[in-house]
Amino acid sequence: MSPHKKNIALLTLVTLLLTGYTVSAQDSVVIHLWKNGAPGFENKKDEPEQAKDWWVKNIHNPSVTIYPASKENNSGTAILICPGGGFQNLVFNSEGVEVAKYFNSIGITAFILKYRLFRRDSVLYNPSHVKQDVFRAMRLVKSLAGQYAVDSNKIGVMGFSAGGEVAGWVSYHFTDKNYVNPDAIDQLSSKPAFQVLIYPGPLVVPDSVAFNSPSTFLLAANDDVCCSEPVVKLLQMHRQSKVPVEVHIYAKGNHAFNMGKRSTLLSIKAWPARMKEWLIDNGWLSIKN
């Protein structure tokens, strides 16, 4: 075995020891970001989540749910998905599971992040805790790249609405450490290779976009009173910093159209195809996928 492969195998073993993992009935794998619970909140790690219909809440032990691409179709690309929900809950099915299954269909391994909800649990959490979650999640995904036949240089991040804010925090502030009690996983870079922001909330907009920020795909509807303006601002900032960006602003669609399945608008129904084209054009995906 080559030294590089030995390092990958060792880091994967360390990851499993540091986090622990469980396998669900749906062949997805759940790995908690920290084995003993979120730092400073270890006493809440065994408190059960609450889930019903479209939402998940009461998240105190952040995790990623992994949907691997099939061996036959694996492109070597992976993506960390941050569902929305206004930091009150997570829209886990339509902005998490459905998204992951779409990515699997085109050969991309998907990791869905369950992050802490600072607006629901404001006595406990604030945005800094969510930032810890997404930074740790990106590093964790990179540590697992070898196990899932993923190229660690082809791992992106995606977010919807409030999840777009979460994704943007790791994309625009990747030089921040954002960890406590660092371990082997925290030695990895948190910078995504690319990002996809779908109707991201206003907290996504940074003071500036660094010249080495990830290539970005932005999408929203013009009649979205919440989240079309952040897309326009980010477009201007990317252009000023000469960071590659593609933007789609649809005339109608409002907010929270997810993957477009329930919309009556053809443009909204078809938006995932525009994202796939962007992934191919930028080398994250091959045409055969």
Helices and strands as residue ranges (DSSP letters): H 3-19, E 21-23, E 29-32, G 42-44, E 50-52, E 55-57, E 63-67, E 77-82, E 90-91, I 93-97, H 98-105, E 108-114, H 127-143, G 146-148, E 155-160, H 162-172, G 185-187, E 194-198, G 202-204, E 215-221, H 228-241, E 245-250, H 266-269, H 271-281
